[in-house]
């Protein structure tokens, strides 16, 4: 697809006239980035709007000195950095290439100068960009609420099985696309992945499936839960310490990227919580052993 045809195919630009698109193509600059390369950083000047031609872009925001939160993952024909059309304030998030990336960038001031050529198309584009922003805001609000509720569960210091069951209950409530789930945690003594209902061995095919996965991903089929659609979230701390299997038992669904992003964020919370529960359990078992041993009389 040549440059002009590509720009015509972008949903947010579909209402512009041919003359507008032709002039936009003339001022668009092609760019390339390798996976992991930063396109712009949070607090950088807002000068350009970007359109993805090929590849994916991760949008993140720093929430602590050493912690970044993934806000969204964008794909071909998605637009990012669009707030530069509305304000010259610094970037509010960081954009980096997830994999090899080809993009077009348009200087925001040059883009704005074209608006007078097609007021109707401009209005439609701004409506489209505003709708996308509102959808991202809705997702962020839902994610913050879910993360908050999971945090409330974490601070209760519950036993592992009770903790896992409450997490599943909360996620099934927060995410409309799922209605059932199982939370598996690695047990180094039995060498199984255990949930409150069933255990599976480390050589199970679902563990093999997760061997090269680092993020939430759809799963075609499994006998663990009879269902129509599946989604699985790995919990990795150097190695696979657990995973959550989600399902829709009633219908086939296509899980949104927003749902996957939400579960990836929750996974970061859960990894630390699992380690803490295990440490607390080990401490309790050790104290109980010491008390038992202290009561033993040796003749």
Residue frames relative to the residue before (quaternion, step in Angstrom):
aa qw qx qy qz dx dy dz
X 1.0000 0.0000 0.0000 0.0000 0.00 0.00 0.00
X 0.3429 -0.7465 0.5248 0.2229 3.59 -0.73 1.03
X 0.7454 -0.4512 0.2715 0.4087 3.54 -1.34 0.33
X 0.6765 0.5006 -0.3025 0.4475 3.58 0.88 -0.92
X 0.6708 0.4901 -0.2985 0.4698 3.58 0.89 -0.91
X 0.6146 0.5502 -0.3446 0.4481 3.57 1.06 -0.72
X 0.6781 0.4877 -0.2957 0.4636 3.59 0.84 -0.95
X 0.6292 0.5323 -0.3321 0.4589 3.60 1.06 -0.70
X 0.7010 0.4940 -0.2627 0.4422 3.58 1.12 -0.69
X 0.5232 0.6426 -0.4154 0.3753 3.61 1.25 -0.15
X 0.5043 -0.7000 0.4063 0.3012 3.62 -0.57 1.11
X 0.6929 0.4936 -0.2942 0.4357 3.61 0.86 -0.90
X 0.7290 0.4140 -0.2282 0.4951 3.60 1.22 -0.43
X 0.4209 0.7704 -0.4249 0.2210 3.58 1.26 -0.12
X 0.6922 0.4911 -0.2860 0.4448 3.62 1.14 -0.48
X 0.5176 0.6414 -0.4236 0.3759 3.58 1.24 0.01
X 0.5550 -0.6022 0.4647 0.3367 3.55 -1.22 0.55
X 0.6501 -0.5113 0.3852 0.4093 3.58 -1.26 0.37
X 0.6364 0.5371 -0.3303 0.4442 3.58 1.01 -0.80
X 0.6412 0.5197 -0.3189 0.4659 3.58 1.00 -0.86
X 0.6727 0.4987 -0.3006 0.4566 3.58 0.84 -1.00
X 0.6368 0.5376 -0.3316 0.4422 3.59 0.95 -0.83
X 0.6830 0.4675 -0.2835 0.4844 3.58 0.95 -0.87
X 0.6175 0.5402 -0.3425 0.4577 3.58 1.08 -0.70
X 0.6307 0.5368 -0.3230 0.4578 3.57 1.00 -0.85
X 0.6448 0.5503 -0.3217 0.4218 3.58 1.01 -0.80
X 0.7529 0.3796 -0.2187 0.4911 3.61 1.03 -0.71
X 0.5366 0.6243 -0.4037 0.3993 3.60 1.28 -0.08
X 0.2160 -0.7814 0.5779 0.0943 3.56 -0.87 1.01
X 0.3737 -0.7252 0.5339 0.2222 3.57 -0.92 0.92
X 0.0183 -0.8014 0.5978 -0.0061 3.55 -1.06 0.81
X 0.1930 -0.7737 0.5952 0.0994 3.56 -1.26 0.45
X 0.0059 0.7851 -0.6193 0.0079 3.56 -1.18 0.59
X 0.4125 -0.6768 0.5544 0.2539 3.55 -1.20 0.61
X 0.6670 -0.4946 0.3690 0.4175 3.55 -1.23 0.40
X 0.7884 0.2755 -0.2295 0.4999 3.57 -0.82 1.03
X 0.5591 0.6139 -0.3892 0.3988 3.57 1.24 -0.27
X 0.4336 -0.7101 0.5027 0.2348 3.57 -0.98 0.93
X 0.2987 -0.7293 0.5894 0.1774 3.57 -0.96 0.93
X 0.7356 -0.2171 0.1090 0.6324 3.55 1.02 -0.84
X 0.3768 -0.7315 0.5319 0.2001 3.54 -1.23 0.57
X 0.6301 -0.4916 0.4420 0.4073 3.50 -1.32 0.39
X 0.8125 0.2135 -0.2313 0.4907 3.57 -0.99 1.04
X 0.4438 0.6450 -0.4824 0.3928 3.61 1.25 0.16
X 0.6041 -0.5404 0.4195 0.4088 3.63 -1.17 0.37
X 0.3620 -0.7181 0.5533 0.2171 3.59 -1.08 0.74
X 0.1109 0.8339 -0.5260 0.1247 3.57 -0.15 1.26
X 0.8091 0.2356 -0.0885 0.5310 3.57 1.05 -0.74
X 0.2838 -0.6722 0.6534 0.2018 3.49 -1.38 0.48
X 0.2000 -0.8090 0.5479 0.0725 3.60 -0.96 0.86
X 0.1147 -0.7647 0.6316 0.0562 3.54 -1.17 0.71
X 0.3505 -0.7576 0.5148 0.1956 3.58 -0.74 1.06
X 0.2343 -0.7626 0.5913 0.1178 3.56 -0.81 1.07
X 0.7887 -0.1082 0.1087 0.5954 3.58 0.91 -0.90
X 0.7070 0.4139 -0.3262 0.4716 3.57 -0.93 0.92
X 0.4065 -0.6939 0.5379 0.2529 3.56 -1.32 -0.21
X 0.2065 -0.7645 0.6030 0.0964 3.54 -1.24 0.62
X 0.2461 -0.7517 0.5973 0.1327 3.56 -0.99 0.92
X 0.1761 -0.7614 0.6170 0.0926 3.56 -0.88 1.01
X 0.0108 0.8181 -0.5719 0.0587 3.59 -0.66 1.10
X 0.1565 -0.7602 0.6208 0.1102 3.53 -1.31 0.39
X 0.4253 -0.6998 0.5134 0.2567 3.56 -0.94 0.89
X 0.0984 -0.8125 0.5740 0.0278 3.58 -0.74 1.09
X 0.7532 0.0741 -0.0820 0.6484 3.57 1.37 -0.04
X 0.7130 -0.4738 0.2834 0.4323 3.61 -1.16 0.43
X 0.8022 0.2255 -0.1135 0.5410 3.61 1.00 -0.77
X 0.6796 0.4830 -0.2763 0.4780 3.59 1.23 0.21
X 0.0809 -0.7723 0.6294 0.0288 3.53 -0.95 1.01
X 0.2499 -0.7617 0.5825 0.1343 3.54 -1.05 0.79
X 0.3878 -0.7051 0.5440 0.2374 3.56 -0.92 0.93
X 0.2407 -0.7806 0.5652 0.1153 3.56 -0.75 1.08
X 0.7825 -0.1719 0.1402 0.5818 3.58 0.96 -0.82
X 0.2416 -0.7120 0.6345 0.1793 3.52 -1.38 0.31
X 0.1752 -0.8228 0.5394 0.0370 3.54 -0.58 1.22
X 0.2073 -0.7917 0.5689 0.0818 3.56 -1.15 0.66
X 0.8171 -0.2746 0.1998 0.4658 3.54 -1.39 -0.15
X 0.8349 0.1700 -0.2057 0.4814 3.54 -1.04 1.05
X 0.4992 0.6181 -0.4486 0.4093 3.59 1.25 0.09
X 0.2947 -0.7353 0.5887 0.1612 3.54 -1.21 0.68
X 0.0372 0.7845 -0.6188 0.0150 3.58 -1.02 0.78
X 0.7155 0.3805 -0.3267 0.4864 3.54 -1.22 0.52
X 0.3651 0.7853 -0.4423 0.2333 3.56 1.33 0.24
X 0.5377 0.6281 -0.4150 0.3797 3.60 1.17 -0.35
X 0.5374 0.6226 -0.4043 0.4001 3.59 1.22 -0.31
X 0.5714 0.5764 -0.3795 0.4442 3.60 1.26 -0.27
X 0.7531 0.4111 -0.1876 0.4782 3.56 1.15 -0.67
X 0.8134 0.0735 0.0097 0.5769 3.56 1.11 -0.64
X 0.3497 -0.7223 0.5510 0.2291 3.56 -1.20 0.50
X 0.3574 0.7336 -0.4979 0.2936 3.57 1.24 0.39
X 0.6361 -0.5564 0.3624 0.3930 3.63 -1.12 0.56
X 0.6632 -0.5039 0.3828 0.3997 3.54 -1.29 0.44
X 0.3196 -0.7601 0.5388 0.1725 3.56 -1.02 0.81
X 0.7735 0.1828 -0.1158 0.5957 3.60 1.29 -0.05
X 0.4444 -0.6640 0.5351 0.2742 3.55 -1.36 0.21
X 0.1574 -0.7673 0.6154 0.0881 3.56 -1.07 0.80
X 0.0897 0.7933 -0.5989 0.0633 3.58 -0.85 0.95
X 0.5617 -0.6103 0.4431 0.3400 3.55 -1.16 0.63
X 0.3539 -0.7213 0.5555 0.2143 3.57 -0.94 0.91
X 0.7679 0.0025 0.0260 0.6401 3.55 1.16 -0.71
X 0.7533 -0.3248 0.2451 0.5166 3.60 -1.21 -0.20
X 0.0937 -0.8433 0.5269 -0.0500 3.53 -0.65 1.19
X 0.0619 -0.7333 0.6746 0.0577 3.51 -1.21 0.76
X 0.0430 0.8145 -0.5732 0.0788 3.57 -0.78 0.98
X 0.2913 -0.6894 0.6169 0.2434 3.52 -1.38 0.11
X 0.1066 -0.7791 0.6132 0.0741 3.54 -1.05 0.73
X 0.1461 -0.7788 0.6086 0.0432 3.53 -1.08 0.86
X 0.4386 -0.6840 0.5087 0.2847 3.59 -0.78 0.98
X 0.5154 -0.7027 0.3987 0.2858 3.56 -0.69 1.12
X 0.6462 0.5160 -0.3286 0.4563 3.59 0.97 -0.81
X 0.6486 0.5064 -0.3146 0.4732 3.60 1.00 -0.80
X 0.6234 0.5344 -0.3290 0.4664 3.57 1.06 -0.77
X 0.6696 0.5131 -0.3050 0.4420 3.58 0.87 -0.93
X 0.6230 0.5578 -0.3399 0.4304 3.58 1.07 -0.69
X 0.6452 0.5256 -0.3168 0.4550 3.59 1.22 -0.46
X 0.4852 0.7142 -0.4225 0.2757 3.59 1.17 -0.48
X 0.6519 0.5441 -0.3259 0.4156 3.58 0.98 -0.82
X 0.5717 0.6051 -0.3775 0.4056 3.60 1.19 -0.37
X 0.8086 0.0519 0.0196 0.5857 3.56 1.09 -0.68
X 0.1561 -0.8357 0.5203 0.0812 3.63 0.30 1.21
X 0.6506 0.5201 -0.3265 0.4468 3.61 0.97 -0.80
X 0.6649 0.4941 -0.2973 0.4747 3.57 0.93 -0.92
X 0.6216 0.5490 -0.3291 0.4515 3.56 1.07 -0.79
X 0.6504 0.5151 -0.3146 0.4613 3.56 0.94 -0.92
X 0.6657 0.5041 -0.3046 0.4582 3.59 0.93 -0.91
X 0.6489 0.5142 -0.3215 0.4596 3.58 0.99 -0.80
X 0.6711 0.4955 -0.3046 0.4598 3.58 0.90 -0.92
X 0.6092 0.5335 -0.3441 0.4752 3.59 1.11 -0.66
X 0.6542 0.5175 -0.3058 0.4591 3.57 0.98 -0.89
X 0.6698 0.4916 -0.2938 0.4726 3.57 0.93 -0.90
X 0.6369 0.5239 -0.3203 0.4661 3.57 1.04 -0.78
X 0.6416 0.5208 -0.3211 0.4627 3.58 0.99 -0.83
X 0.6425 0.5148 -0.3195 0.4691 3.58 0.98 -0.83
X 0.6484 0.5169 -0.3137 0.4627 3.56 0.99 -0.85
X 0.6556 0.5076 -0.3071 0.4672 3.60 1.00 -0.83
X 0.6322 0.5231 -0.3300 0.4666 3.58 1.04 -0.76
X 0.6535 0.4960 -0.3157 0.4767 3.57 1.00 -0.81
X 0.6319 0.5295 -0.3254 0.4631 3.58 1.07 -0.77
X 0.6350 0.5248 -0.3222 0.4664 3.57 1.01 -0.83
X 0.6507 0.5099 -0.3103 0.4694 3.55 0.98 -0.89
X 0.6576 0.5135 -0.3113 0.4550 3.58 0.94 -0.91
X 0.6417 0.5226 -0.3237 0.4585 3.59 1.00 -0.81
X 0.6561 0.5006 -0.3058 0.4747 3.57 0.97 -0.88
X 0.6530 0.5217 -0.3115 0.4520 3.54 1.01 -0.87
X 0.6526 0.5132 -0.3174 0.4583 3.59 0.93 -0.88
X 0.6475 0.5146 -0.3173 0.4640 3.57 1.00 -0.84
X 0.6640 0.5014 -0.3046 0.4636 3.59 0.96 -0.86
X 0.6471 0.5139 -0.3155 0.4666 3.57 0.93 -0.91
X 0.6333 0.5312 -0.3251 0.4594 3.59 1.02 -0.80
X 0.6801 0.4835 -0.2947 0.4656 3.60 0.88 -0.92
X 0.6306 0.5133 -0.3329 0.4776 3.60 1.03 -0.74
X 0.6223 0.5423 -0.3363 0.4534 3.59 1.03 -0.77
X 0.6329 0.5288 -0.3283 0.4605 3.59 1.03 -0.77
X 0.6387 0.5058 -0.3244 0.4806 3.59 1.08 -0.69
X 0.6427 0.5548 -0.3242 0.4172 3.57 0.93 -0.93
X 0.7193 0.4707 -0.2691 0.4343 3.61 0.84 -0.96
X 0.5355 0.6319 -0.4085 0.3836 3.62 1.23 -0.08
X 0.2811 -0.7906 0.4986 0.2174 3.62 1.28 -0.30
X 0.1948 0.8138 -0.5171 0.1798 3.56 0.86 0.99
X 0.5971 -0.5052 0.4589 0.4215 3.58 -1.28 0.25
X 0.6939 -0.5343 0.2889 0.3867 3.55 -1.14 0.70
X 0.7008 0.4791 -0.2951 0.4384 3.61 0.71 -1.02
X 0.6621 0.4981 -0.3061 0.4689 3.56 0.97 -0.85
X 0.6186 0.5443 -0.3258 0.4636 3.55 1.04 -0.81
X 0.6862 0.4940 -0.2837 0.4523 3.59 0.82 -1.02
X 0.6621 0.5112 -0.3101 0.4519 3.58 0.94 -0.84
X 0.6595 0.4969 -0.3121 0.4699 3.59 1.01 -0.77
X 0.6122 0.5396 -0.3458 0.4631 3.59 1.07 -0.72
X 0.6541 0.5069 -0.3094 0.4685 3.59 0.92 -0.91
X 0.6442 0.5277 -0.3197 0.4519 3.58 0.92 -0.89
X 0.6737 0.4957 -0.2937 0.4627 3.59 0.94 -0.90
X 0.6844 0.4876 -0.2943 0.4552 3.60 0.90 -0.88
X 0.6259 0.5184 -0.3372 0.4752 3.58 1.06 -0.67
X 0.6392 0.5056 -0.3164 0.4855 3.58 1.13 -0.62
X 0.7208 0.4762 -0.2499 0.4372 3.59 0.92 -0.95
X 0.7679 0.3217 -0.1570 0.5312 3.59 1.09 -0.69
X 0.3594 -0.7862 0.4595 0.2041 3.60 -0.26 1.24
X 0.6496 0.5615 -0.3288 0.3932 3.61 1.06 -0.66
X 0.7458 0.3544 -0.2231 0.5181 3.61 1.17 -0.29
X 0.1195 -0.8060 0.5763 0.0621 3.56 -1.10 0.67
X 0.7835 0.1548 -0.1253 0.5886 3.59 1.26 0.06
X 0.0874 0.8079 -0.5800 0.0562 3.55 -1.17 0.52
X 0.1811 -0.7483 0.6259 0.1243 3.52 -1.33 0.36
X 0.2429 -0.7677 0.5859 0.0917 3.54 -0.97 1.00
X 0.0871 -0.8176 0.5691 0.0030 3.60 -0.45 1.25
X 0.0828 -0.7829 0.6163 0.0167 3.55 -1.03 0.91
X 0.4896 -0.6737 0.4777 0.2799 3.57 -0.96 0.90
X 0.1386 -0.7581 0.6344 0.0603 3.54 -0.98 1.00
X 0.3228 -0.7973 0.4801 0.1724 3.56 -0.36 1.25
X 0.6235 0.5433 -0.3470 0.4423 3.59 1.20 -0.37
X 0.7477 0.3425 -0.2027 0.5315 3.60 0.92 -0.87
X 0.2765 -0.7800 0.4968 0.2613 3.55 1.32 -0.44
X 0.5211 0.5669 -0.4412 0.4610 3.52 0.99 0.99
X 0.3763 -0.6366 0.6012 0.3028 3.52 -1.36 0.22
X 0.1160 -0.8484 0.5163 -0.0130 3.54 -0.47 1.27
X 0.0999 -0.7306 0.6707 0.0802 3.51 -1.20 0.76
X 0.6819 -0.4763 0.3391 0.4396 3.58 -1.25 0.01
X 0.7319 0.4175 -0.2316 0.4861 3.60 1.23 -0.38
X 0.8143 -0.0160 0.0487 0.5782 3.59 0.87 -0.92
X 0.2686 -0.7202 0.6107 0.1902 3.53 -1.38 0.25
X 0.1147 -0.7769 0.6123 0.0914 3.55 -1.16 0.55
X 0.4999 -0.6739 0.4502 0.3055 3.63 -1.00 0.74
X 0.6486 -0.5582 0.3639 0.3679 3.54 -1.24 0.45
X 0.6819 0.4604 -0.2947 0.4860 3.59 1.23 -0.30
X 0.3476 0.7412 -0.5009 0.2810 3.59 1.25 0.29
X 0.6029 -0.6087 0.3793 0.3495 3.59 -1.07 0.72
X 0.6120 0.5470 -0.3654 0.4391 3.60 1.11 -0.49
X 0.6119 0.5222 -0.3411 0.4863 3.59 1.18 -0.57
X 0.6176 0.5263 -0.3308 0.4818 3.56 1.08 -0.72
X 0.6254 0.5416 -0.3280 0.4560 3.58 1.02 -0.82
X 0.7173 0.4582 -0.2430 0.4654 3.59 1.00 -0.84
X 0.4386 0.7534 -0.4281 0.2383 3.59 1.25 -0.27
X 0.7880 0.2422 -0.1452 0.5471 3.60 1.08 -0.62
X 0.5310 0.6233 -0.4075 0.4044 3.59 1.25 0.40
X 0.1134 -0.7946 0.5940 0.0538 3.56 -1.05 0.81
X 0.7613 0.2798 -0.1606 0.5625 3.59 1.27 -0.24
X 0.6866 -0.4611 0.3673 0.4256 3.55 -1.32 0.26
X 0.0610 0.8098 -0.5754 0.0966 3.56 -0.85 1.00
X 0.5407 -0.6072 0.4543 0.3640 3.63 -1.10 0.54
X 0.2040 -0.7476 0.6219 0.1128 3.53 -1.24 0.57
X 0.4822 -0.7101 0.4302 0.2797 3.57 -0.77 1.01
X 0.8018 -0.1633 0.1853 0.5442 3.55 0.71 -1.07
X 0.1204 0.7658 -0.6296 0.0523 3.56 -1.18 0.60
X 0.4539 -0.6888 0.4987 0.2662 3.53 -1.15 0.68
X 0.4690 0.7076 -0.4360 0.2987 3.60 1.23 -0.22
X 0.7738 0.0412 -0.0190 0.6318 3.58 1.03 -0.84
X 0.3449 -0.7149 0.5595 0.2386 3.64 -0.69 0.97
X 0.2570 0.7732 -0.5320 0.2305 3.59 -0.49 1.17
X 0.5619 -0.6053 0.4600 0.3261 3.54 -1.38 0.11
X 0.8020 0.0690 0.0022 0.5933 3.59 1.06 -0.80
X 0.1327 -0.8052 0.5769 0.0358 3.55 -1.12 0.76
X 0.0478 -0.7451 0.6648 0.0244 3.50 -1.30 0.61
X 0.0791 -0.8201 0.5665 0.0149 3.58 -0.89 0.87
X 0.1685 -0.7898 0.5875 0.0513 3.55 -0.95 1.00
X 0.2505 -0.7758 0.5577 0.1560 3.63 -0.52 1.10
X 0.2103 -0.7381 0.6269 0.1338 3.55 -1.18 0.66
X 0.0189 0.8459 -0.5241 0.0973 3.53 -0.21 1.32
X 0.0955 0.7312 -0.6721 0.0661 3.50 -1.00 0.99
X 0.7819 -0.1569 -0.0018 0.6033 3.51 0.21 1.43
X 0.7730 -0.0281 0.0182 0.6335 3.58 1.07 -0.76
X 0.6551 -0.5067 0.3771 0.4148 3.57 -1.31 0.12
X 0.0891 -0.8219 0.5620 0.0249 3.60 -0.39 1.22
X 0.7935 -0.1142 0.0635 0.5944 3.56 1.29 -0.05
X 0.0847 -0.7770 0.6169 0.0918 3.54 -1.31 -0.07
X 0.2717 -0.7317 0.5969 0.1856 3.54 -1.29 0.38
X 0.1880 -0.7684 0.6066 0.0795 3.54 -0.84 1.05
X 0.0967 -0.7958 0.5975 0.0181 3.56 -0.68 1.15
X 0.0495 -0.8116 0.5821 0.0069 3.57 -1.15 0.58
X 0.2083 -0.6805 0.6746 0.1962 3.47 -1.40 0.37
X 0.2552 -0.8280 0.4865 0.1120 3.55 -0.35 1.24
X 0.7042 0.4996 -0.2570 0.4340 3.57 1.22 -0.34
X 0.8295 0.0078 0.0429 0.5568 3.61 0.96 -0.73
X 0.5272 -0.5939 0.4987 0.3472 3.52 -1.32 0.34
X 0.0062 -0.8004 0.5985 -0.0330 3.56 -0.86 0.99
X 0.3266 -0.6800 0.6102 0.2423 3.52 -1.30 0.41
X 0.3163 -0.7802 0.5108 0.1743 3.55 -0.40 1.22
X 0.4430 -0.7177 0.4779 0.2455 3.56 -0.81 1.04
X 0.6026 -0.5445 0.4338 0.3901 3.54 -1.26 0.42
X 0.5927 0.5787 -0.3595 0.4296 3.58 1.12 -0.63
X 0.6410 0.5125 -0.3146 0.4770 3.57 1.04 -0.81
X 0.6518 0.5083 -0.3132 0.4676 3.58 0.96 -0.85
X 0.6478 0.5160 -0.3166 0.4626 3.59 0.96 -0.86
X 0.6293 0.5376 -0.3271 0.4560 3.57 1.01 -0.85
X 0.6951 0.4721 -0.2792 0.4648 3.58 0.84 -0.96
X 0.6126 0.5333 -0.3541 0.4635 3.60 1.08 -0.60
X 0.6416 0.5105 -0.3188 0.4755 3.58 1.05 -0.74
X 0.6540 0.5070 -0.3065 0.4704 3.56 0.94 -0.90
X 0.6018 0.5845 -0.3555 0.4121 3.58 1.03 -0.77
X 0.6300 0.5379 -0.3328 0.4505 3.58 1.02 -0.78
X 0.6268 0.5217 -0.3263 0.4780 3.58 1.08 -0.73
X 0.7157 0.5042 -0.2633 0.4052 3.53 0.80 -1.09
X 0.5838 0.5910 -0.3772 0.4094 3.58 1.07 -0.68
X 0.6892 0.4643 -0.2771 0.4824 3.57 0.88 -0.93
X 0.6397 0.5361 -0.3264 0.4437 3.58 1.01 -0.79
X 0.6338 0.5326 -0.3294 0.4539 3.60 0.97 -0.84
X 0.6560 0.5092 -0.3101 0.4628 3.55 0.91 -0.92
X 0.6598 0.5129 -0.3072 0.4552 3.58 0.95 -0.85
X 0.6515 0.5069 -0.3171 0.4668 3.61 0.93 -0.87
X 0.6495 0.5122 -0.3174 0.4637 3.58 0.96 -0.83
X 0.6547 0.5074 -0.3121 0.4654 3.57 0.95 -0.85
X 0.6463 0.5133 -0.3157 0.4681 3.59 1.00 -0.82
X 0.6557 0.5091 -0.3086 0.4643 3.57 1.01 -0.84
X 0.6433 0.5142 -0.3180 0.4698 3.58 1.00 -0.81
X 0.6362 0.5219 -0.3214 0.4687 3.57 1.02 -0.81
X 0.6538 0.5101 -0.3069 0.4671 3.58 0.96 -0.90
X 0.6667 0.5023 -0.3024 0.4601 3.60 0.91 -0.93
X 0.6512 0.5149 -0.3165 0.4589 3.57 1.00 -0.81
X 0.6582 0.4966 -0.3093 0.4739 3.59 0.95 -0.85
X 0.6443 0.5139 -0.3229 0.4653 3.57 0.98 -0.78
X 0.6368 0.5202 -0.3194 0.4710 3.58 1.02 -0.79
X 0.6607 0.5082 -0.3090 0.4580 3.58 0.95 -0.90
X 0.6453 0.5109 -0.3257 0.4652 3.60 1.01 -0.77
X 0.6469 0.5172 -0.3165 0.4625 3.56 0.98 -0.83
X 0.6751 0.5004 -0.2945 0.4552 3.54 0.93 -0.91
X 0.6467 0.5321 -0.3252 0.4392 3.58 1.04 -0.76
X 0.6732 0.4904 -0.2934 0.4693 3.59 1.19 -0.53
X 0.5718 0.6102 -0.3700 0.4048 3.57 1.27 -0.31
X 0.2152 -0.7752 0.5847 0.1042 3.58 -0.85 1.04
X 0.2037 -0.7763 0.5867 0.1079 3.55 -0.79 1.03
X 0.2550 -0.7831 0.5511 0.1347 3.61 -0.67 1.10
